[in-house]
Amino acid sequence: MRRAIAFIVIAIVVLASGCIGDSVGLTEEKVLEAIQSIETGKYDQNFSVSMQFTDPDTNKEITLTMSGRSTGVFNNTARLENGTMNLTAHMMGLDVGMNWPYIFLLKASPLRAGMQ
């Protein structure tokens, strides 16, 4: 999840700058160093899925709707990530909701290790 966020940040920087190279002030090393020097941050991501399928035995249509949300914060200095993942599903008149709090101990980043 964090790699996807880092990739999006890099893509935005590249699009905003026009190019990355030796002849400009913005280089790949500077971008990676800026991303790795982020001390703390927070995120909030949502998703939803809706599926419809037909039972071949009864010829009834069944609809499944699922939505989820992940919110959290991270601290690279303490190497901790803390958050909550919520999942809600609705199928055949039944609503199911689940909440998962989580805490991760972050490992050293391979990007940071490669830059030193």
Secondary structure, DSSP 8 states (H G I E B T S, - for coil): -HHHHHHHHHHHHHHHHS--STTSS--HHHHHHHHHT--EEEEEEEEEEEEEEE-TTT--EEEEEEEEEEEEEEETTTTEEEEEEEEEEEETTEEEEEEEEEEEE----HHHHHH-
